């Protein structure tokens, strides 16, 4: 998932038929998911990015090659194109937009018995330019991470020095061409994994990773100011047998955040612009086992951290929100405990609205829990239980349905409360059907069997409205054929 500061978002995932994408309007619902033109069966390793102007791009691996599709602002995704060459196996694509490169797709290229990081820049017509080798020849490079912004793009990767590892980085400016690699990590480390990078609007960068030191693992981070090189890496976590999933975020002022999972507990460390790192704090509850987190930070400083967890033997998605300048909220389970949830992703806008998406599985289908779909919930950073509930992400699935067929209404709520759902004909103010229900904090779902409050939803155009008690209403169109 990716988004921008005004609240737009894009989610992408793979299915048996190809790559699916769904778009969210600022302050509005998610549009129905569509398949990326040209994508097909066997797609894996999907990655997605979005700009402040609403441009989006998705990249994935298909038959050993990287493919990508670009969506110009306010248009559909263009037909997919191959980015990597056919004679080199490609894995782990990453995508980011930056000045002079829209978008950049980077990936790990397995070639001649070695590994390299390569990249290519996209164009407005959906095509990609010539390939660039980002990592130096002769080096074993893997696990790329990318970030972009107004000053260009940065690529981070893991360098294998024959049993010890380093984190390396290279920057591409608006005029093209990658800089010689820098090394933000210490050298001679036994194992380094999970490199992650973020780029501020002014060009400052943040990198984090986990490394093995003796018999324990620590999370480290380094900062690169506008001018000059990387700072000395700082230990953010206390040594532990298990620490993984370092994920980073930067706001427009340069305030930084890193989250990770340490011995089954999600922790976070923060750093104000030009300040020292604060101590790590727990976000998840010790009663659950939490995995590697996803992090998103808006330009204004609102933040969301989401992670997979096992609670009472069930796989769930949990999340914590932070409004700019405030503390993180207590962890909340936002997925349906009846549907095991994995692989959460998140984004957040300057208004604090934070969509979180995850894959859900049907335990009745298969013991292996093959992915069965994607769900989303939306939280609002800064909302409190003292004010009225805020309603977000109201949508109908599908938005066009045959008469008598089930209509699935989903919505997110900033806190638990009562919600009134009404239906009226488009162009009329007369409510023909209504119900009132108790709604939970986070995701909610209502299935209508062709009627609402005893009123049949016959053929025609309808407007469904949801209003939380004491809060503002939202409406969506529904077509019954």
N, C-alpha and C positions, 0 to 999 in steps of 0.2 A: 504494500500500500504506500501511496505517496500523496502529498497535498501541498497547499500553499497557505500563506498567512490570511487570505480572505475567506478561507473555509472550503475551497474546492478540494476535491479528493478523487483519487482513482485507485481502484483495487484490481488486481490481476491474479489469476490462478489458472491451473491447467485442469483439463478434463479429458475424457476418453476421445473427444472429438477435436481438441485443440486448446487454444488459449482464450480464456474468457476475460472480459473487462467490464467494469461497472463504474459509472461516474456519479459524483455527488455535487450538487449545486451549493453555493454558499447559503447557509441557513435553510436549506431545503432537503428534499429526499434524495435517495439514490435512484438513478434511472435503472431500468431493467438491464440485466447483463446481456452482452452481445459477444459473439465470437469474433476474434481478430481475423480479418480477411486473409486467407492464405495459410493460416496456421492449421495443423492437422494432428492426427493421433501420434502419441509418443512424445509430446512436448514435455520438457522438464526444466527445472532451475529458472523459474520465471523471476524477473526483476522489473521494477517500474519506477518512473520519475515524473515530476510535474513542475512547471515553472509558475511564477507569480501571474503571468499572462494567461495561464490555462493550457499551454502546450503540454502534451504528455507523450511518453514513449514507453514501450514495453519491449523487453528482450528475453530470449529463452534459448534453450538448446533443443534442437530437433535433428535426429539422425547424426549426432556427433558434430553438428555445426551450429554456430550462433545465428539466430534469426532475430529480426527486430521490426517493429512497426511504429510509425510516428503519427501522432494526432495533432494536426494544426489546431489552433484555438478555435473553439466553437464549430468544429467539424468532426467527421468520423475518422476512426483510425484508417490509415492508408494500407493498401495490401502489403503483406509481410515481404521482406527481402532478406536474402542471405548476407551476413556481414563477414563471417570468417571463411577462409578458403576451404575447399573440399579435401585437401591433402593433409590437413592437420586436425587432430581431434581437439575439440574445444569444450570446456566446462566452466562452470561458475561465472556466468556473465553478470556484470553490474552496469548500471546506467545512471547518468547524471547530466543535467543541463548546466552549461557555463558559457559565459561570454565568448563568442568566437567558435563555439562548438555546440550545436543543438540538435540532438544530444550526443554525448560521448558514450560509447559502449566499450567496456574493457572486459577481458576474459583471460582465463588461463589456457594457454596453447601448449598442448603436448606434442613435441616435435623432436625428431632425431635422438630419441632416448632421453631428452631433457624436458624442462618446463620453462615457459616464458610467459610474460604478461604482454598482451598486444591490445591495441585499441583502434577505434575508427570513429570519425565524426559524421553525424547525420546532417542532412540538408532538409529544407522545407518541402522538397518534392518527394521525400520519403527515401531517397537513396543515400548511400554512405560513400565517403571518400576513400582514399587509399589507406591501407593499414599502416600503423606505426608500431614499432617494437618499443615498449616502454621500459622494460627491464634490460640491462646491458647483456650483450652476447656472452655466452659462457657461464652465466649465473643461472641457478636453479630457482625460479620464481613461481609462486603459487598464491592462491587465496586472495585475489585482488579485492579492494574496496575503493569506492569512488565518492567524490562530493564535488558539487559545482556551485558557482555563484557569479557575481558581477565581475570578478577578476579573472575568471577562467575555471579550470578544473584541476583537481588533485587526485592522483592515483596512489594508493597504498598497497603494499604486498608483503608477503613473507619470503625471505631469502634463506635458502638452505646452503650452509657453508660446509656441508659434509658432516652432519651430526650435530652441529650447533646452528643457531638461527639468528637472523636480524629482521627488523621491520624496515623497509625501504620506502621512499616516496619520490614522486616526480610530479612536476606541475606543468600544465600547458596554459600559456597565456593567450590573450585574444588574437595575437598574430600567428599562432600556430607553433608547433614544435615543442617537444618536451624538454624540460631542464635536465641536467645531469642528476642522478639520484642522490638524495640525502638519506641519512640514517637516524631516525628519531629514537630507536631503541638502543640498549646496551649491546655490545658484541659478546660472543662466546657463551650465549645462553643455551642451555640444553634443549628446551622446547619452547616455542612461541606459537600461539594460536589466537584465533579470533581478532585479527586486526580490524579496526574500525576507524573512520575518519569523518570529520565535519568541517565545513568551510563557512566562515562568517562573511557578510557582505563586503567588508573592507579587505578581505584576503587573509585574515588571521585563520589559523587552522588548529584543529585539535585531533590528536590520534591516541588510541588506547589499544591495549592488547593484554592477554594473560601469558605469563611466563612461569616456567618451572625453575625453582631455586632450591636445590637440594631435594628434600622429600616433600616439599610443599609448593603451592601455586599462589602467585600474587597477581593482582591487576595493577598495571602501570599506565600512566598517561604522560604525554608530552604536548607542549603548546608551542606553536610557531607564530610569532608576532608578524605584523605587516612587513617589517624589515628585519633581517637577521635570520638565524637558523633556529633549529628546534631547541627547546629548553632541555635541561637534564631531566630524564624521566623521574616521575614521582610515584612512589608506592601508594596506591589508594586503599587497598584492602590489606587486612592482616593475613599473614600466611595461613593456608588451610590445605587439607588434603585435596579438596576439590574447589576450584573456582573457574568459572567459564562465562562465555557470552558477553564480554565487555561491549557495550553499545554507548554511543556518544551523541551529544547534542550541543549546539551553540545558538545563542540568540544574537540579535543585531548589535547589541552593545558589547559582545564578546564574553558574556557570562557563560560558563561551561558546566556540563553535567555528564557524568559517566555512571552507568548502572551495570550490574553484573549479578550472577548467582554464585553465592559462596556457601558450600555445604548445604544446599537446598533452600537457602534464604536469599531473596533478592535484596541487594543493598544499593545505595546511591551515594555518590560524593559530588559536591558542588564547589564551584570556584567563581567568585565574582571577577569581573574584568580587572586585570592587573593585580589580583590578590592571590593568596595562598589557598591550596585545597583545604576544604573543611573535612572533618572526620567522617567516616562512612556511617550511614544510618540504615536500619532495617526498614524495608517497605512491606515485605510479605510476613505473614504470621508463621511462627515456628511450628504450628500445628499442621501445616501443609508442606509438601515438598515442591519447591518452585524451581523452574528451569530457566534457561537463558532468556533475558528480557528483550523487548523491543522498546525503543526510545524515540520520542519526537518532541522538539522544542520549537515554538513559534518565534518569529522575530521580536515580538513584544515580551517574550519570556515565559509564556504559559507552557506547561510541560505535561506529558503523559508517559507513564511507563506501564507496559502490559507484559504479562508472562504466562506461560503454561504452568499448571500446578496439578498435583494429585491431592485431592481432598476426600477423605473417607473412602479411598479406593477408586475414586472417579476422576477422570481427566477433565479439568475445567480451565477456563481462561479468567485470570484476575487482572485488575488494573488499579492504578493510583494516579490521581490528578493533582496538579499544582497550578494555581493562578499566579500570574507574575507577582513576585515579591512575597508570596505566601508559602506556607508549608504544604507538604503532600498530604492528601487525604488518606484515611485508613484504607487498606486494601479491600476491594470488593470483588466478589465473584459475579461476572457479567454474562457468562454463558449459561445455557440450560443444563443443569446437572444430569438430566436424562439423556443428553446427547454428548458423548465424550468429545472434547474440544482440544485441538492441537494448533501449533504454528500461528500464534497471534501476530498481527501487524497493526501499527497505529500511526496516526497523524493528528495534528492539532493546529487550529487557526488562532489568530490574535484575539478572537472573541472568546477563546477558551473552550470552544466546542471541539470535542475529540472523538472522531470515529475510530473504533477498534474493530477489526475483522479477524476471523479465525476459521479454520476448517472444522466442520463437525462430522462426526461419524455415527453410524447407526449400529449399535451393538447387536441388533437382531439380524443384521445382514450376513456378517461373516466374523469369525473369531479373530481374524487378523485386523479388523477395524479399518478396512479400506476407506479412504476419504469419500464422503457422500455429498458434500456441498460446502458452501461458504455462508457464514452468517456475520452480522455486524451489530454492534450496539454503540450508542453515543453518550458520552458523559459531558458535563459542563464544569470546567474548572472554576472554582470560586462560588459555586452555588452552595447554599446552606439550608439546613432543615428549618430555619426560622422563616424563610420566604416561601412563596408559592413554587410548586414544581414547574420546571421548564420542559416543554415537549419538543423533541427533535426527531428527525429521521422518520417522519410519518410516510408510509408507502403501502401500496397494494401490490400483491403478488398473485397473479399477474394484474396489470393495470387494464387489460382488455380480456374479458372473460365471457364464456357462453352462459346464457340464461340457465339458472338452476345449479351451476357448478360452484364449488367452494371458492370463496374469496378470502385470501389471507391478508390481514391487516397487521403490519408490524410498526412499532414505534419505540423510541427511546425516551426515558424519563429521568430527569436529574435526581429525583428522589421519589420514594414510594408515595402514592396518593391515589385519590379517586379521579377517574377520567370519564368524561361523557363523550360518546361517539354518536354522531348524527348523520343522516343521509337526506339529501334533497336533490331534486331535479336541477340540472344545470340551467341557469337563467331564472330560477324561482327561489324565493326566500322561505318558502313553506317547508318545514321539516316534516318528512313523512315517516321517519322511523328513528328511534333513539334508544340507546342503552347506556347504563352507567356501570363501570367496573372498577375494581381495585387493581392498580398497576404497581409493579415492582420497580425498584431502583434499577435502571439499566434497560435491558431489552425486554419487550413485551410482544405478545402475539395473540391475535384474535382471529378465529376462523368463522366466517359467515357462510351459512348454507343457503345462499340465495336470498336471504332476508335479513333485516336488522330490526330488532325490537318488535317483531311480528309483522312488519311491513315488507312486502315482497319487492325485491330490487329487479324489476322487469327490464326489458330491453330499453336502451336509451343511454343518455349521458348523465352521470350522477356526480355529485360532489360529496365526498366523505370528509367530515370535520371532526377533529378530536380536540377537546378542551380540558386540561387538568383543572381541578377545583382551585379557583383563585388565580389561575395563570392564563396566558395568552393561547388562543386557538391556532391550529394549523389545519389546512385543507389540502385535499388531493383529488384529481379527476379520476373517474372510473367509467369505463365503457362496457356496457352489457350488450352482447349481440345474440 
